[in-house]
Amino acid sequence: MRSSTLCKQLGFEAYVKCENLLPTGAFKVRGGLTLLSRLSEEERLRGVITASTGNHGQSIAYSASLFSVKAVVGMPKGSNPIKVEAIKDLGAVVEFHGSDFDEARLWVEEEAKRKGYRYIHSANEPLLITGVGTLYLEIMEDLPDVEAIIVPIGGGSGAAAACVVAKSLNPKVKVFGVQAEKAPAVYLSWKNKKMVETTSAETFAEGLATRVSFQLTLDIINQLIDDIVLVSEEEMKRAILALLETTHQLAEGAGAASTAAAFKLRDKLQGKKVALVLTGGNLTLQTLQNIFKDLDIS
């Protein structure tokens, strides 16, 4: 989607990849479908379990419902209620454990051992990256002359897929990753060339709220990404409103991170053709109201 108003504000040709329009409202469903379709019969009978703050959980729940597989999703307490209800409505069992994604993940890993479920890691799964890669194939097909792609980074499957696909088809395409200033684990790991864990990930953008980086996606990012930038909570909130006003698309915090980074990188990207990945649009009405209040917009 191209908005002339957004292009004018940024100073370059910006095309928004609207993954918020997919069945679960986020890009993750591409990976879930790919992975669940490749499970063995024995794995399907065991059922699957995963940890998520929402969008990955919806992806696994949606895909499991199509393939008649039991799915359990471990989520941190206080998770986005829209995402929680969507996961339940798709037939998955939701278990709340811990105060953030990584605490929920640790419970899930132990539960998988106890119950024999097929554990689906949210990042260290080649088939998730393969599935997510289809969105970047679509970008490269629709915009063969694209010069840069900006992608949010939580666990890193999206950024890893962007790097593999874009660089394979055109090594000249620049891939920029984006993390929240309050959840910079991948940024710090990439900068320091070693796995870094942060003590907290207190961002409203739950899709970015991870305290650790993951080996598979980090290895790909370390090899191929051109740069990673950090954006503030306010910058993501302003990007949500900018997308709503210019493209009439609703983005959640993580989904707006690429646009927030675009404003930050606009001097570097002047005159270029850039794809901004709106990774998801599962924003609660309460959060949107709080954004208006926080930015003092009446």
Secondary structure, DSSP 8 states (H G I E B T S, - for coil): -B-HHHHHHHTSEEEEEEGGGSTTSBTTHHHHHHHHHT--HHHHHH-EEEE-SSHHHHHHHHHHHHTT--EEEEE-TT--HHHHHHHHHTT-EEEE-SSSHHHHHHHHHHHHHHH--EEE-SSS-HHHHHHHHHHHHHHHHH-TT--EEEEE-SSSHHHHHHHHHHHHH-TT-EEEEEEETTB-HHHHHHHHTS----S----S-GGG--SS--HHHHHHHHHH--EEEEE-HHHHHHHHHHHHHHT-----HHHHHHHHHHHHTTTTTTT-EEEEEE-B----HHHHHHHHHHTT--
